[in-house]
Amino acid sequence: MPAESRPYSAESTATVQTTDARLDALLKRFEAGEMRALAQMITMVENRAPGSSAIIERIYAQTGRAQVVGITGPPGAGKSTLVNHLIAKYRALGKKIAILAIDPSSPFSGGAVLGDRVRMTDHYKDAGVYIRSLASRGSHGGLSRAAREIVKLLDAYGSDVIIIETVGVGQTELSIMDLADTTVVVTVPEAGDAVQVMKAGLNEIADVFVVNKADREGADRVKAELELGVHLRSGDGWRPPVLLTQAAIDQGVDAVVSAIAKHGEYIRAHIDPARESERRTREFVEVLSAELEERTARAVADGGARGVLDEIAAGKLNPYSAARRIIEDRKSLIDLLHNRGSRRAD
């Protein structure tokens, strides 16, 4: 054992072994397809419980099979109605589907918890459908990481299609759309709505445009404006189709399913190794940064770096000098990151 590593007591070693045994049992239930185990693991990830990173590490090799579809657009565009019909379409095709609904109780978005998503309860008794709401709690970075890891759990669970539905078009939604393989932007014919979509930056991230409530006046105009925007895109890549739907009466939804499938085929046929390498590197940096932050917070809460904290509290040391002192002192850094608090039981 390296001299600078802190030896664990028999009590702490037993705690770690107990935690590992509980994790093994939970993963076995998950691999057996137990939905309750999936729900427990998602809760651990959402709450950043100790052991949540170990879960994602263990299931990571089973990810990358599902098509992740992001559904976004202005509030009131009928996204939940569209998603409800998409669920039915995919189930009719025999696909296992999961929905991750970003909770509209977000302070950035407003609205009541779950809102009009209650209509999705029609599918709750279907074992081939899993629906989960994720509360943002005002944390952009935390929400993005939780959403990313929950998507990986849903993927490893065997979902064929994972739909992420967001409530609006803010920066939180745009960051979550980074997780999607295919992004569907839903809009409506109201005056200025196409302009709102353009201003929100959704024109650049959309892979499929849907003009819902197409029976309303102005639908053809909005469709033409969006098609012009697509035409003005640079490059020879994928050209997003602009589809008219009336989701409330299940009109045009089959075309949306078809467009999502075609985009999935396109991205599988045009994998860019350099882009994939960049994505994996970016994910590593994000995970490492978050892991260091969480371990440090837990260690400090459990009494780690006491001397440095006392100096900061007394005004004798500023946070930047304190951070540099710990980073440049290998023993202090190891002691902090391997504090027993970072390995305690859930």
C-alpha positions in Angstrom: 0.0 0.0 0.0 1.5 3.5 -0.9 2.7 5.3 2.2 0.4 8.3 1.5 -2.8 6.1 1.3 -5.0 6.1 4.4 -5.5 2.6 5.8 -9.2 1.8 6.5 -10.3 0.5 9.8 -12.1 -2.9 10.1 -15.3 -1.0 10.6 -14.9 1.1 7.4 -13.8 -1.9 5.4 -16.9 -3.8 6.5 -19.1 -0.8 5.5 -17.6 -0.8 2.0 -18.1 -4.5 1.6 -21.7 -4.2 2.7 -22.3 -1.4 0.3 -20.6 -3.4 -2.6 -22.8 -6.5 -1.7 -26.0 -4.3 -1.8 -24.8 -2.9 -5.1 -24.2 -6.3 -6.6 -27.7 -7.5 -5.5 -29.3 -4.4 -7.0 -27.4 -4.9 -10.3 -28.5 -8.5 -10.5 -32.1 -7.5 -10.1 -31.6 -4.8 -12.8 -30.0 -7.3 -15.2 -33.0 -9.6 -14.6 -35.3 -6.9 -15.9 -36.8 -5.9 -12.6 -38.4 -2.4 -13.1 -38.2 -1.7 -9.3 -34.4 -2.1 -9.4 -34.3 0.3 -12.4 -36.4 2.9 -10.4 -34.1 2.5 -7.4 -31.0 3.1 -9.4 -32.5 6.1 -11.1 -33.3 7.6 -7.7 -29.7 7.0 -6.6 -28.4 8.8 -9.7 -30.9 11.7 -9.3 -30.0 12.2 -5.7 -26.3 11.8 -6.3 -26.1 9.0 -3.7 -22.7 7.5 -2.9 -22.4 4.5 -5.2 -24.3 6.1 -8.1 -21.1 6.5 -10.1 -20.2 2.9 -9.5 -23.6 1.9 -10.9 -23.0 3.7 -14.2 -19.5 2.3 -14.4 -20.8 -1.2 -14.1 -23.5 -0.9 -16.7 -21.7 1.3 -19.2 -20.6 -1.5 -21.5 -24.3 -2.3 -22.1 -25.2 1.2 -23.4 -25.2 2.6 -26.9 -28.0 0.5 -28.3 -31.1 2.7 -27.9 -32.0 5.6 -30.1 -32.4 8.7 -27.9 -35.0 11.1 -29.2 -35.3 14.6 -27.8 -38.7 16.3 -28.0 -38.5 20.1 -27.3 -40.2 23.3 -28.3 -42.2 26.2 -26.9 -44.7 25.5 -24.0 -48.2 24.7 -25.3 -47.0 23.2 -28.6 -48.5 19.8 -27.8 -45.3 17.9 -27.0 -46.9 15.6 -24.4 -49.8 14.8 -26.7 -47.3 13.9 -29.5 -45.2 11.8 -27.1 -48.3 9.9 -25.9 -49.0 8.9 -29.5 -45.4 8.1 -30.2 -45.5 5.7 -27.3 -48.4 3.9 -28.9 -46.8 3.8 -32.3 -43.5 2.3 -31.0 -45.3 -0.2 -28.9 -47.4 -1.3 -32.0 -44.0 -1.9 -33.6 -43.0 -4.1 -30.7 -40.4 -1.7 -29.4 -39.5 -1.2 -25.7 -39.7 2.5 -24.9 -38.7 4.8 -22.1 -39.8 8.4 -21.4 -37.7 10.8 -19.4 -39.9 13.9 -18.8 -38.0 16.9 -17.5 -40.2 18.2 -14.6 -41.9 21.5 -15.4 -41.6 22.5 -11.7 -38.2 23.9 -12.8 -37.8 27.5 -11.5 -36.7 28.4 -15.0 -39.8 27.1 -16.7 -42.7 27.4 -14.2 -45.8 25.2 -14.2 -47.2 22.4 -12.1 -45.5 19.1 -11.5 -46.0 16.8 -14.4 -48.6 19.2 -15.9 -50.5 17.7 -18.8 -48.3 14.6 -18.8 -51.0 12.8 -16.8 -52.4 11.6 -20.1 -49.4 9.3 -20.3 -50.8 7.2 -17.5 -52.6 5.2 -20.1 -49.2 3.4 -20.6 -48.2 2.9 -17.0 -49.5 -0.7 -16.9 -47.6 -1.6 -20.0 -44.4 -3.5 -19.0 -42.8 -2.3 -22.3 -43.1 1.3 -21.3 -41.2 3.1 -18.5 -42.0 6.7 -17.7 -39.9 8.8 -15.3 -40.1 12.5 -14.4 -36.8 14.3 -13.6 -36.9 17.5 -11.5 -34.3 20.1 -12.4 -34.2 21.7 -8.9 -32.5 24.7 -10.5 -29.3 23.0 -11.4 -28.2 23.2 -15.0 -25.0 21.1 -14.8 -26.5 18.7 -12.2 -29.6 18.2 -14.3 -27.6 17.5 -17.4 -25.4 14.9 -15.6 -28.4 13.2 -14.0 -30.3 13.1 -17.3 -27.2 11.6 -19.1 -26.8 8.9 -16.5 -30.5 8.1 -16.4 -30.5 7.7 -20.2 -27.6 5.2 -19.8 -29.6 3.2 -17.2 -32.6 3.2 -19.5 -30.4 2.1 -22.4 -28.8 -0.7 -20.5 -32.2 -1.8 -19.3 -33.0 -2.7 -22.9 -35.0 0.2 -24.2 -35.1 0.5 -28.0 -36.2 4.1 -28.0 -35.7 6.7 -25.2 -37.6 9.9 -25.4 -36.5 13.0 -23.5 -39.3 15.5 -23.3 -38.5 19.0 -22.1 -40.9 21.8 -21.2 -39.5 24.8 -23.0 -36.6 26.2 -25.2 -34.2 27.6 -22.6 -30.6 26.8 -22.0 -31.4 24.0 -19.7 -33.4 22.3 -22.5 -30.7 22.9 -25.1 -28.0 21.3 -22.8 -30.2 18.3 -22.3 -30.7 18.0 -26.1 -27.0 17.3 -26.3 -27.9 13.8 -25.1 -30.3 13.1 -28.0 -29.3 11.2 -31.2 -32.3 12.8 -32.9 -33.9 16.1 -31.8 -37.5 16.8 -32.7 -38.5 20.5 -32.4 -42.3 20.9 -32.1 -43.9 24.3 -32.8 -47.4 25.7 -33.6 -48.8 28.1 -36.1 -49.2 31.1 -33.8 -47.7 34.3 -35.1 -44.0 34.7 -34.5 -43.5 31.1 -33.2 -41.2 30.2 -36.0 -39.1 33.3 -35.2 -39.0 32.2 -31.5 -37.7 28.8 -32.6 -35.0 30.5 -34.6 -34.0 32.8 -31.8 -33.8 30.0 -29.3 -31.2 28.3 -31.4 -33.4 25.3 -32.1 -33.0 25.7 -35.8 -29.4 24.6 -35.5 -30.1 21.5 -33.3 -33.3 20.3 -35.0 -33.2 17.0 -36.9 -36.9 16.9 -37.4 -39.4 19.9 -37.3 -43.0 19.3 -36.4 -45.7 22.0 -36.9 -48.4 20.7 -34.6 -52.0 21.8 -34.5 -51.8 22.2 -38.2 -55.5 22.8 -38.6 -54.9 26.3 -37.3 -54.4 29.3 -39.5 -50.8 30.0 -40.5 -49.5 26.4 -40.3 -48.4 26.4 -44.0 -46.7 29.7 -43.5 -44.7 28.5 -40.5 -43.8 25.3 -42.4 -42.5 27.4 -45.3 -40.5 29.6 -43.0 -38.9 26.6 -41.3 -38.2 24.9 -44.7 -36.5 28.1 -45.8 -34.3 28.0 -42.7 -33.4 24.4 -43.5 -32.6 25.3 -47.1 -30.2 28.0 -45.9 -28.2 25.6 -43.7 -24.6 25.2 -44.8 -23.1 21.8 -45.7 -24.4 18.7 -47.4 -25.5 16.8 -44.3 -28.9 15.8 -43.1 -31.7 18.1 -44.1 -34.5 18.2 -41.4 -37.9 17.5 -42.8 -40.7 19.8 -41.7 -43.9 17.9 -40.9 -47.5 19.0 -40.3 -49.3 17.1 -37.5 -52.5 17.2 -35.5 -51.4 15.1 -32.6 -54.7 15.4 -30.7 -56.3 13.3 -33.4 -53.3 11.2 -34.3 -52.8 12.8 -37.7 -49.3 12.9 -39.1 -47.7 11.1 -36.2 -46.7 8.1 -38.4 -44.7 10.5 -40.5 -42.8 11.6 -37.4 -42.0 8.0 -36.5 -40.7 7.5 -40.0 -38.6 10.6 -40.0 -37.0 9.7 -36.6 -36.2 6.2 -38.0 -34.7 7.7 -41.2 -32.5 10.0 -39.1 -31.4 7.1 -37.0 -30.3 5.2 -40.1 -28.5 8.3 -41.4 -26.4 8.9 -38.3 -25.5 5.2 -38.1 -24.3 5.3 -41.7 -22.4 8.6 -41.2 -20.5 8.0 -37.9 -17.6 10.5 -37.6 -14.7 8.8 -35.7 -13.2 12.2 -34.8 -16.5 13.5 -33.5 -17.1 10.4 -31.5 -13.6 10.7 -30.0 -14.3 14.3 -29.1 -17.6 13.3 -27.5 -16.0 10.6 -25.4 -13.2 12.9 -24.3 -15.7 15.6 -23.3 -17.8 13.1 -21.4 -14.7 12.0 -19.5 -13.8 15.6 -18.5 -17.4 16.2 -17.4 -17.5 13.0 -15.3 -14.1 13.6 -13.8 -14.9 17.2 -12.8 -18.3 16.2 -11.3 -16.7 13.2 -9.4 -14.0 15.4 -7.9 -16.5 18.0 -6.9 -18.8 15.4 -5.2 -16.0 13.6 -3.4 -14.6 16.8 -2.2 -18.0 18.0 -0.9 -18.6 14.7 0.9 -15.1 14.6 2.4 -15.3 18.2 3.7 -18.7 17.5 5.2 -17.2 14.6 7.0 -14.4 16.7 8.5 -11.7 16.4 5.7 -9.2 19.3 5.2 -10.1 20.6 8.7 -6.9 22.7 9.1 -7.4 24.4 5.7 -11.0 25.1 6.4 -10.2 26.6 9.8 -7.8 29.0 8.2 -10.4 29.9 5.5 -13.1 30.4 8.2 -10.7 32.7 10.2 -9.9 34.8 7.1 -6.2 33.7 7.1 -6.4 31.9 3.8 -8.4 32.6 0.6 -10.1 29.8 -1.2 -7.8 29.9 -4.2 -4.7 29.6 -2.2 -6.3 26.8 -0.2 -7.3 24.9 -3.3 -3.8 25.3 -4.7 -2.2 24.1 -1.4 -4.3 20.9 -1.5 -3.8 20.2 -5.2 0.0 20.7 -5.0 0.3 18.5 -1.8 -0.2 15.0 -3.0 -0.8 13.5 0.5 -3.4 16.2 1.3 -5.1 15.6 -2.0 -5.2 11.8 -1.6 -6.4 12.1 2.0 -9.2 14.4 0.9 -10.4 12.3 -2.1 -10.2 9.0 -0.2 -11.8 10.3 2.9 -14.0 7.6 4.4 -17.0 9.9 3.8 -16.6 9.4 0.1 -17.0 5.6 0.5 -19.7 5.5 3.1 -22.8 3.4 2.7 -25.9 4.9 1.0 
